[in-house]
Amino acid sequence: MKHLVDRRSVLAASLALGAAPLVRAQALKGGRLRVAILADIVNFDPAQFSSQNFPLIKSLYDSLIEYTADGEAVPSIASAWTIGAGNNSVTLALRRDVTFHSGAPCNAAAVAATLKKAADPKAGKNLFATMATVKDWTVVDPYTIRLNFSSPMPDKQITDLLQFISPIDPAGIADVEAKPAGTGPYVLAERVLGQRVRMTANPRYWRAEKPLLTEVVLTVFSDNDAAAAALESGSIDMIYGGASRQALRLRAAGYQLIQGPGPLVQVFRINTTQGPFRNEKFRQAFNFLMDRQAILQVGYAGLGEVTALPWAPASPAADKSYNTAYGFNLDKGRALLTASGLSKAEMENWKILVNGGDPATAAISQVVQGTLAKVGLNVQLDVMGAPEFTTALLAGKFNALFGGIGNIQKFPTRVTTNSIYRTSKNPVLGDPHPHPAYVAAIDRVNSTFGSGAEIKAAYDHLNKVLVDAAFAIPTNTYDIGLIVAAKNVGGIVREIDNMPVFRTMGLR
């Protein structure tokens, strides 16, 4: 068996995550941190792993384990974990001093209740696809739980799963969307829908480095310009999730700009069950009809990289040769449109759904609309408010839209945590999955334990299947959760998923 346990102290593990050393902490003080966010939160469920919820997840909840910015797995609620022989299971030893905000213990029974929710196709949300690899679980004793897998899993895939799961108080699972029920460093003090979320320090928090900040106030701003003006006037201390162009301007003006290690990939998501997108050749044309460089510049001021595959540059499945092979080429796009056999009317019988609350995706949707006009396709933009857009996205009620995907800096098949890439119970494409070659390619990656050449062959095969199936067309990486902060904010760390970690922050 493989014993994957960090033998360092809890404090040392915290430092690996970027927590301030004692000397540095003494230079910071507590108080209220005022943070601007550009979209209201969706809900308080940590399984709702959408970017709107990122400001809350690490504040209200703790995950089973954590990753450092460079991908090292370190303890959190699980103080140790042991991977069983054959990689068919993992056994977790849980800390005994962790309690939920209610005061109830975070024990093996609580973790089991969270796993049950995660494995439910309706309640599991973004966790559900990842949980497909978990056959069942066993409560070994009050503070030990074993997860059993339906087939062997690579080590990195196992730690990715553990890092993704944040235990929820069993008594609060039914109402977790409306009321948080976590173990995190902050508790909910107030929520005014569409305006603000106020959190105060958790007096029962278990980590040695109790949060310095006594209060964190997240204020919803209608646009990035308004948030930037508030930062410059001194009425807020930080912007989280702002636009790249504005962030670059503020950095030039002397503010701190912090980029995280976990970019998203922007993807043109296609509902292949509707209209002309049922036609494979028509879909494949979009591999060449994406002006990725223009999209990167217009949407993200050039912060990021173009990519024809859904991977961050650090992913083992990344292959830059696809950027050339499937680069912007109107002639190749036209040829595939012709090969589709569809009439002009059939090819125009759809709309691009646009998130009106996201200037970047609104701008890049216009870029694509203009590009399609160059090949004779007149496509309309259907602009919705952010809440309605999110509902339509998660329910698959669209023809095509732009939406970022995450977890693409981790084990490659973590891509299936994103709705458009799920291999089962796909909310957009349905069940059974209409692209069985893709499902088989994911299964091949998950089950390949051989030599480096065998693993590379599995990744190469997955990449080829992705561009052929063309149900999602990646365009570029971009920074999610950009932080722009005043000079007096300290202790800002880079978290693997680019979520803010307010427990490490303080004021100078």
C-alpha positions in Angstrom: 0.0 0.0 0.0 1.1 3.6 -0.6 1.1 5.8 2.4 0.5 9.3 1.2 0.8 11.3 4.4 2.6 14.6 5.0 4.7 13.9 8.1 5.2 17.6 8.7 3.3 19.5 11.4 0.0 21.1 10.6 1.7 24.4 10.6 4.2 23.3 8.1 1.5 22.0 5.8 -0.3 25.3 6.1 2.9 27.1 5.1 3.1 24.9 2.1 -0.3 26.2 1.1 1.0 29.7 1.4 -0.1 30.7 4.9 2.0 33.5 6.3 4.9 32.5 8.6 4.6 33.7 12.2 7.1 36.6 11.6 5.1 37.7 8.6 1.8 37.3 10.3 2.9 39.7 13.1 3.4 42.3 10.4 -0.3 42.0 9.4 -3.4 42.9 11.4 -7.0 42.0 11.3 -10.1 44.0 10.6 -12.5 44.1 7.7 -11.6 43.2 4.1 -13.8 44.8 1.5 -13.9 42.8 -1.7 -15.6 43.6 -5.0 -17.0 40.7 -7.0 -18.5 41.0 -10.5 -21.3 38.5 -10.2 -23.5 37.4 -7.3 -23.0 34.0 -5.9 -25.2 31.1 -7.2 -25.7 29.4 -3.8 -23.8 28.1 -0.8 -23.3 24.5 -2.0 -19.6 23.7 -2.4 -20.5 21.1 -5.0 -21.6 24.0 -7.2 -18.1 24.5 -8.5 -18.9 27.5 -10.7 -16.7 30.6 -10.7 -19.4 32.7 -9.1 -19.1 30.6 -6.0 -15.3 30.7 -5.8 -15.1 33.6 -3.3 -17.0 31.5 -0.8 -15.8 27.9 -1.1 -12.5 28.3 0.8 -14.1 30.7 3.2 -17.0 28.6 4.3 -15.6 25.1 3.7 -12.4 23.0 3.9 -11.6 20.2 1.5 -10.4 16.7 2.5 -6.9 17.6 1.3 -5.4 20.6 -0.4 -2.9 21.3 -3.2 -0.1 23.8 -3.0 0.3 26.1 -5.9 2.7 23.7 -7.6 0.4 20.7 -7.2 1.7 19.0 -4.0 -1.0 17.2 -2.1 -1.0 18.2 1.6 -3.3 17.4 4.5 -6.4 19.3 5.4 -9.4 17.7 7.1 -7.8 14.4 6.2 -4.5 14.3 8.2 -3.3 11.2 6.2 -4.4 9.0 3.4 -3.3 5.5 2.2 -3.9 4.2 -1.3 -4.7 0.5 -1.2 -2.9 -2.3 -3.1 -3.8 -2.2 -6.8 -5.1 1.4 -6.5 -8.6 0.2 -5.9 -9.2 2.2 -2.7 -8.0 5.0 -0.5 -8.3 5.1 3.3 -8.6 8.5 5.0 -7.6 9.3 8.6 -9.6 12.4 9.6 -8.6 15.1 12.1 -10.5 14.8 15.4 -10.6 18.5 16.2 -12.6 19.7 13.2 -16.2 20.8 13.8 -18.9 22.3 11.5 -20.2 25.8 12.1 -23.1 24.2 14.0 -20.6 22.6 16.5 -21.2 19.1 15.2 -18.1 17.0 14.6 -16.7 16.5 11.1 -16.3 12.8 11.3 -16.4 9.8 9.0 -20.2 9.7 9.1 -20.3 13.3 8.0 -17.9 12.6 5.1 -20.1 9.6 4.1 -23.1 11.8 4.0 -21.3 14.2 1.7 -20.2 11.3 -0.5 -23.8 10.2 -0.8 -24.9 13.7 -1.9 -22.0 13.8 -4.4 -23.0 10.5 -5.9 -26.6 11.7 -6.5 -27.0 12.8 -10.2 -29.4 15.6 -9.1 -27.6 16.7 -5.9 -24.0 16.0 -6.8 -23.7 18.9 -9.3 -20.1 19.4 -10.4 -19.0 16.5 -8.1 -21.2 13.9 -9.7 -19.0 13.1 -12.7 -15.9 12.7 -10.5 -17.8 10.4 -8.2 -18.6 8.0 -11.0 -15.3 6.3 -10.2 -16.3 5.6 -6.6 -18.1 2.2 -6.2 -18.9 2.7 -2.5 -17.4 3.7 0.8 -16.9 2.2 4.3 -16.9 3.9 7.6 -14.0 2.0 9.3 -14.3 3.9 12.6 -15.6 7.3 13.7 -12.6 9.1 12.2 -11.6 6.7 9.4 -13.3 6.2 6.1 -12.3 4.1 3.0 -13.4 4.9 -0.5 -13.6 1.9 -2.9 -13.2 2.4 -6.6 -15.0 0.6 -9.4 -11.6 0.2 -11.1 -8.0 1.1 -10.4 -7.3 4.8 -10.3 -4.0 6.6 -10.9 -2.6 8.3 -7.7 -3.1 11.8 -9.1 -6.7 11.0 -10.0 -7.3 9.9 -6.4 -5.8 13.0 -4.8 -7.7 15.2 -7.3 -10.9 13.6 -6.1 -10.0 14.2 -2.4 -9.1 17.8 -3.1 -12.4 18.4 -4.8 -14.6 17.2 -1.9 -15.6 19.6 0.9 -17.5 17.9 3.7 -21.0 19.3 4.5 -22.7 19.1 7.9 -25.2 16.2 7.4 -27.9 18.2 9.2 -27.5 21.0 6.6 -27.3 19.0 3.4 -30.9 19.5 2.5 -30.7 23.3 2.8 -27.1 23.9 1.8 -28.0 25.9 -1.2 -29.6 28.5 1.0 -27.6 28.1 4.1 -23.9 27.2 4.3 -23.0 24.2 6.5 -19.2 23.9 6.4 -16.1 23.8 8.6 -14.4 26.8 7.1 -12.6 29.8 8.7 -15.6 32.1 8.2 -19.3 31.8 8.9 -22.1 33.5 7.1 -23.3 36.7 8.8 -25.5 38.3 6.1 -26.6 37.8 2.6 -28.4 40.5 0.6 -29.4 39.0 -2.7 -27.7 40.7 -5.6 -25.8 43.1 -3.3 -23.5 41.6 -0.8 -22.3 38.7 1.3 -20.8 39.3 4.8 -18.7 36.7 6.6 -17.2 36.8 10.0 -14.4 34.8 11.6 -15.3 31.3 12.8 -14.5 31.2 16.5 -14.3 27.4 16.4 -11.9 27.2 13.5 -9.5 24.3 13.8 -6.4 25.5 12.0 -3.5 26.8 14.1 -3.4 30.0 12.0 -6.8 31.4 12.9 -7.9 34.0 10.3 -6.6 37.4 11.0 -9.5 39.2 9.3 -12.5 39.5 11.6 -14.8 40.2 8.7 -14.9 39.8 4.9 -17.5 41.7 2.9 -18.2 40.7 -0.7 -20.0 43.4 -2.6 -21.5 42.8 -6.0 -20.6 45.4 -8.5 -22.5 45.9 -11.8 -19.4 46.2 -13.9 -15.7 46.1 -13.7 -15.3 49.9 -14.3 -17.4 50.6 -11.2 -15.3 48.1 -9.1 -12.1 49.7 -10.3 -13.3 53.2 -9.4 -14.2 51.9 -5.9 -10.8 50.5 -5.5 -9.1 53.7 -6.6 -11.3 55.7 -4.3 -10.4 53.5 -1.3 -14.0 52.3 -0.7 -12.9 48.7 -1.3 -9.6 46.9 -0.7 -9.7 44.2 -3.4 -11.3 43.1 -6.7 -11.7 39.4 -7.2 -12.5 38.0 -10.7 -12.1 41.3 -12.6 -11.3 41.7 -16.3 -7.8 41.3 -17.6 -7.7 44.7 -19.4 -8.7 46.6 -16.3 -6.4 44.6 -14.1 -3.4 45.5 -16.3 -4.3 49.2 -16.1 -4.6 49.0 -12.3 -1.2 47.2 -12.0 0.3 50.0 -14.0 -1.2 52.4 -11.5 0.6 50.6 -8.6 -1.9 48.1 -7.4 -1.1 44.5 -6.7 -2.1 42.0 -9.5 -2.0 38.3 -8.5 -2.5 35.6 -11.1 -3.1 32.0 -10.0 -1.8 28.7 -11.2 -5.1 27.3 -12.4 -6.3 29.1 -15.5 -9.6 28.2 -17.2 -9.9 27.3 -20.9 -12.6 29.2 -22.8 -14.7 26.7 -24.7 -17.3 27.2 -27.4 -19.8 24.6 -26.1 -22.0 22.9 -28.7 -25.3 21.2 -28.1 -25.0 18.3 -30.6 -28.6 17.2 -30.0 -30.0 20.3 -31.7 -30.2 21.8 -35.2 -27.2 21.7 -37.6 -24.9 20.7 -34.8 -26.1 17.1 -35.2 -23.9 17.1 -38.3 -20.3 16.1 -37.5 -18.7 18.0 -40.5 -20.6 21.2 -39.6 -19.3 20.9 -36.0 -15.7 20.2 -37.2 -15.7 23.4 -39.2 -15.6 25.3 -36.0 -12.2 23.9 -35.2 -11.0 26.3 -38.0 -13.5 29.1 -37.6 -12.3 30.3 -34.2 -10.0 33.3 -34.6 -8.3 32.3 -31.3 -5.7 35.1 -31.3 -8.4 37.7 -31.8 -10.6 36.1 -29.1 -7.7 36.2 -26.6 -6.9 39.8 -27.3 -10.5 41.1 -27.4 -11.7 39.1 -24.4 -8.6 39.0 -22.2 -6.2 41.7 -23.3 -3.8 39.0 -24.4 -3.4 37.4 -20.9 -3.4 33.7 -21.6 -2.5 31.4 -24.5 -4.4 30.1 -27.5 -5.3 26.5 -27.4 -7.2 24.0 -29.6 -7.4 21.5 -26.7 -9.0 21.8 -23.3 -5.8 21.7 -21.3 -3.7 24.2 -19.4 -0.1 24.3 -20.6 1.1 22.3 -17.5 -1.3 19.4 -18.2 0.3 16.2 -19.3 -2.2 16.0 -22.2 -1.3 19.4 -23.6 -0.1 19.3 -27.2 0.7 22.6 -28.8 0.9 21.0 -32.3 -2.9 21.1 -32.4 -2.8 24.9 -32.3 -1.2 24.8 -35.7 -3.1 21.8 -37.1 -6.4 23.3 -36.1 -5.5 27.0 -36.3 -7.8 29.7 -37.7 -8.4 28.9 -41.4 -11.4 30.2 -43.2 -10.8 28.0 -46.3 -10.7 24.8 -44.3 -13.8 25.9 -42.4 -15.7 26.6 -45.6 -14.7 23.2 -47.0 -16.1 21.4 -44.0 -19.3 23.5 -44.2 -19.7 22.4 -47.8 -18.9 18.8 -46.9 -21.7 18.9 -44.3 -24.3 18.9 -47.1 -26.5 21.3 -45.1 -28.3 24.2 -46.8 -27.5 27.8 -45.8 -30.8 28.0 -44.0 -30.1 24.9 -42.0 -26.6 26.2 -41.1 -28.1 29.4 -39.8 -30.9 27.9 -37.7 -29.3 28.5 -34.3 -28.2 31.2 -31.9 -25.2 31.9 -29.7 -26.4 32.2 -26.1 -24.5 35.1 -24.4 -23.9 35.9 -20.8 -24.8 39.6 -20.7 -23.1 39.9 -17.3 -19.7 38.8 -18.6 -18.2 41.5 -20.9 -15.4 39.1 -22.1 -17.7 36.3 -23.4 -20.0 39.0 -24.9 -17.1 40.4 -26.8 -15.8 37.1 -28.0 -19.3 36.0 -29.1 -19.3 39.1 -31.3 -15.9 38.1 -32.7 -17.3 34.7 -33.7 -20.5 36.2 -35.1 -18.3 38.4 -37.3 -16.1 35.5 -38.4 -19.1 33.4 -39.4 -20.4 36.3 -41.5 -17.2 36.0 -43.5 -18.1 32.5 -44.5 -21.7 33.5 -45.3 -23.4 32.5 -42.0 -25.6 35.0 -40.3 -26.0 33.9 -36.7 -27.9 35.9 -34.0 -26.7 36.5 -30.4 -29.3 35.7 -27.6 -28.2 37.9 -24.7 -29.4 36.8 -21.2 -28.7 38.1 -17.7 -26.1 36.2 -15.7 -28.6 34.2 -13.5 -30.7 33.1 -16.5 -27.6 32.3 -18.5 -26.2 30.1 -15.7 -29.5 28.2 -15.5 -29.6 27.6 -19.2 -26.0 26.5 -19.3 -26.4 24.0 -16.5 -29.6 22.6 -18.0 -28.3 22.4 -21.5 -30.9 24.7 -22.9 -28.9 26.3 -25.6 -27.6 25.8 -29.2 -24.1 27.0 -28.5 -22.3 29.4 -26.0 -19.0 30.3 -24.6 -18.2 29.1 -21.1 -14.9 28.5 -19.2 -14.0 25.1 -17.9 -11.7 24.3 -15.0 -9.6 21.5 -13.5 -7.6 21.4 -16.7 -4.3 21.7 -14.8 -4.9 18.4 -13.0 -5.3 14.8 -14.2 -6.6 15.0 -17.7 -9.9 13.2 -17.1 -10.8 15.8 -14.5 -12.2 17.6 -17.5 -15.3 15.5 -17.1 -16.2 17.5 -14.0 -17.4 20.2 -16.4 -20.9 19.8 -17.7 -20.2 19.7 -21.4 -17.4 17.1 -20.9 -19.3 14.7 -18.6 -19.3 11.1 -19.8 -22.6 10.2 -18.1 -25.7 12.1 -17.0 -24.5 14.9 -19.3 -26.9 17.8 -18.8 -26.3 19.1 -22.3 -25.8 16.0 -24.4 -28.0 13.6 -22.4 -27.6 9.9 -21.5 -26.4 7.6 -23.1 -23.7 9.9 -24.3 -24.0 10.6 -28.0 -20.3 10.4 -28.6 -19.2 6.9 -27.4 -15.7 7.3 -28.9 -15.1 10.1 -26.4 -16.4 8.1 -23.5 -14.1 5.2 -24.5 -11.1 7.5 -24.8 -11.7 8.9 -21.2 -12.0 5.3 -19.9 -8.7 4.4 -21.7 -6.9 7.3 -20.0 -8.3 6.4 -16.6 -7.2 2.7 -16.9 -3.7 3.2 -18.4 -1.0 2.4 -15.8 1.7 1.3 -18.1 4.9 2.9 -19.4 5.2 6.6 -20.4 4.7 5.6 -24.0 1.4 3.9 -23.2 0.1 6.9 -21.2 1.1 9.3 -24.0 -0.7 7.2 -26.5 -3.8 7.3 -24.4 -3.6 11.1 -24.2 -2.9 11.4 -27.9 -5.9 9.3 -28.7 -8.2 11.4 -26.4 -7.0 14.6 -28.1 -7.8 13.2 -31.6 -11.2 12.1 -30.5 -11.9 15.5 -29.0 -11.3 17.4 -32.2 -13.2 14.9 -34.3 -16.3 14.8 -32.0 -16.1 18.6 -31.9 -18.9 19.1 -29.3 -16.7 21.6 -27.6 -14.2 23.9 -29.3 -11.5 25.4 -27.0 -10.1 28.8 -27.9 -7.7 30.1 -25.1 -6.6 29.9 -21.5 -7.5 32.8 -19.3 -7.0 33.7 -15.7 -10.0 33.1 -13.5 -10.1 34.9 -10.2 -7.6 37.6 -11.0 -6.9 39.5 -7.8 -6.2 43.2 -7.8 -5.6 44.6 -4.3 -4.5 47.8 -2.5 -0.9 47.9 -1.2 -2.1 47.4 2.4 -3.5 43.9 1.8 -1.0 41.2 2.7 -0.9 37.4 2.9 -2.4 36.9 -0.6 -1.5 33.4 -1.8 -2.0 31.4 -5.0 -4.5 28.6 -4.6 -4.4 25.7 -7.2 -8.0 26.5 -8.4 -7.5 30.3 -8.1 -10.0 30.7 -5.3 -9.3 33.4 -2.8 -8.0 32.1 0.6 -9.1 34.8 3.0 -7.8 32.9 6.0 -4.2 33.8 5.1 -4.9 37.5 4.5 -4.5 40.5 6.7 -4.0 44.3 6.5 -0.8 46.3 6.8 
